[in-house]
Amino acid sequence: MKKFLLAFIFLLTLPSFSQVEDAWFFLKDKPKSASFIENPLSMLSQRAIDRRKNQSINIDEIDVPIDKDYLESIKAVSGLTILGKSKWLNSIHIQATQTIIDDTFSNLTFIKRVEFADKSISDLSKKSTKIIISNHYNKFENSKTDFIYGETTNQIKMLKGDFLHKQGLTGEGQIIAVLDAGFPNVNTLAAFQRLRTNNQILGGYNFADRNTNFYTRHNHGTNVLSTIAGFIENEFVGTAPNAKFYLFITEVAETETVLEETLWVEAAERADSLGVDIINSSLGYTTFDNPNHSYSYSDMDGKTTFISRGAEIASSRGILVVNSAGNSGNSSWKYIGAPADAPSVISIGAVDNDGNIASFSSFGPTADGRIKPEIVGQGLYPATINHISGDITTASSGTSFSAPIIAGLVACLNQNQSFLLKPVELKRTNITSSVNYYLKKALYQSAHKYSNPADQFGYGIPNFEEAFYIYSSTFSVENSEFRDLKIFPNPIISTFRIENITTNFSGYTIQIFDILGKKCFEQKLPSENVDLSFLKSGIYLLKISNGNNYKTLKIIKE
């Protein structure tokens, strides 16, 4: 009887060792790191290097490619297939039987650890806590479109994005990488003609099929891109019409597999190496076609899923990552997905055109109690471009659209402004967080529920006009002599004076910048009124400095 029972157990367990499994090999080191770090152009573009330099971010071992010898050794293993890899996580995504995977791990000493996509193999304690919901079918259900016509006024003005545009902040000089499911007809539709004419599409890649044809696959990416970059004169304007773009296909719409997480991280690494400023991702992962690979809510802690770990590294490289929170608010899952759970990702929920929460918008908080989503934008029936006809439609819904609407405005807010501190000044003033940290902080503080966040709203609807001024004045370095300083009058007709300076005027300098950061005026502070009669009407920033201390104020010239 005992022998029969053991044989029965063996027969039950045998399939788990013979079926093909997905796993990641995490490698111990990068033996040639020093030579790569000494020659950064061997792994990063000059623009990527400049972005790091401007934000005081070091180039380090994370940026170094996976060791080629290690990769070739794994390739040589019979019965094992390499599906993808990540230099950031120093890992290789493989498929093989569990037996082959275990044997390879045992035989190759440079493999540090193995993570199986099937959590029951690597962590039995998590198996019973899974929340399993519907699989990949209708994964873009809330993103379907028809031929109802509309325009973009509401979705932009709700966020005060029109303020940025009126000041000429339209994404000029910013590069956005869109990671999505496909971009069919972006190369032919009239709504994207302006992009093509101005050479604003810098390139892309189809990671799903491992080829250079990115004007293919699912239309989701075309619809998403239209909210940022679409343009039909007098009818439709995206939120960052002058930005430039890389288009990357990472999502395989017809399936839902863990490979898509790896492809996303690969694309983010490519985006980083090309020097992008913003990543927009209207994608999220919770459950998979293979239920053994699916996540539980407890995994939404920003550090468990492969994709969220990659997104966090992307942010650490100086990229602003914007991701949709998900459309699970009405489902049994309910919560945000990955990588929206990553701490540094700007996660976006959805509201209707009146600012009421959209019922489908996913809930926070994260499993470890952090506020997610942070902010929201219009995701119920915003204006998009139909991928077949090129017509404007307002039948699209989903956080898939609220995210890129906000991503475009984040690019506008991030547009280079010379009145911000340079990296050397950041170090001198002991500001240790990155510039991007302060941009995000300003954005969240501007939102209408900042003082009373909610599980679906997060901090609420951001006000990009207010965020601009919070962000612009973030780096003012003040002491007591600046605390009560005021400008009078403001608005200014022709002259103004500075009140409540606690010391004499000697040593003070004033500089005035327009909204694009161009310096219009500079002089030593006079004891009398300052004459600005020569300035055109508009909004300006006044920087008053004394040595290393200074304060930035908004002024209005009538």
Secondary structure, DSSP 8 states (H G I E B T S, - for coil): -HHHHHHHHHHHHHHHHHSEEEEEEEES--TTHHHHHH-GGGTS-HHHHHHHHHTT----GGGS---HHHHHHHHTSTT-EEEEEETTTTEEEEEEEHHHHHHHHHH-TTEEEEEESSHHHH-GGGGGG------STTTTGGG---S----SHHHHHTTTHHHHHHTT-S-TT-EEEEEESB-TTTTT-GGGHHHHHTT-EEEEEETTTTBS--S-B-THHHHHHHHHH-EETTTEE-S-TT-EEEEEE---TT---THHHHHHHHHHHHHHHHT-SEEEE---BS--SSGGG---GGGTTTTSSHHHHHHHHHHHTT-EEEEE--S-TTSSS-B--BTTTSTTSEEEEEE-TTS-B-TTS-B---TTS---S-EEEE-BS--EE-TTT--EES--BSHHHHHHHHHHHHHHHHS--TTS--HHHHHHTT--S-HHHHHHHHHHHTSTTTTS-BTTTBT-S--HHHHHHHHHTTT----GGGTT-EEESSSBSSEEEEE--SS-STTEEEEEEETTS-EEEEEE--SS-EE-TTS-SEEEEEEEEETTEEEEEEEEE-
